[in-house]
């Protein structure tokens, strides 16, 4: 009895014609193919834009208030930023960034404390990633979050982003750990982000290392441990020679500015 029914279904399927099958296949492609990739691409674009706005508005304004330009800092650390972009990790450039901060006029005692501490407690890129990723998972799973739940989630993620290692994939691990203690969102939702985490990891690492470099300079200025003249000279004129010296000798000798010669009477 089952065989004739199956034959009838198969015959009806073929008699339905190619147009109906093509329409059904097109709906499946739009639902599970193009639309899904488009949503993930929109998440990546939104994350990059959010990191850019944060660096331009918050970090750029902070640098301008303390008398130096963010863009000149980016030019000064361009080699390190390229390494971070290629490795998606800020750990490999830590020794070189410390040397360059000292060449900028920041005392080693201050920059040597602020920068490593920022690697654990000032991961701005990871904090932005956790927020956007959680909201994306909530929308993908059709979970409505109230305003109180969103603010509670933001507070928890600001805490869980602290202490995350500056290595590739640390932000993803922090996201899993955060969703584990939050009953509102399913932990299985992180599977949606596995395929694009590599692209988002680059922006996380770049945002964190830039904010930590600027924070080290700003804290050095607050503590009176930064020579403003050396800072301006390095950012405006000597950045190329400093890079060559570091590549050739592996160390930078920071020379104070020569005092102006007083005219004789």
Secondary structure, 3 states (H helix, E strand, C coil): CHHHHHHHHHHHHHHCCHHHHHHHHHHHHHHHHHHHHHHHHHHHHHHHHHHHHHHHHHHHHHHHHCCCCHHHHHHHCHHHHHHHHHHCCCHHHHHHHHHHHHHCCECHHHHHHHHHHHHHHCCHHHHHHHHHHHHHHHHHCCCCCCHHHHHHHHHHHHHHCCCCCCCCCHHHHHHHHHHHCCCCCCHHHHHHHCCCHHHHHHHHHHHHHHHHHHHHHHHHHHCCCECHHHHHHHHHHHHHHHHHHHHHHCCCCCCCCCCCCCCCC
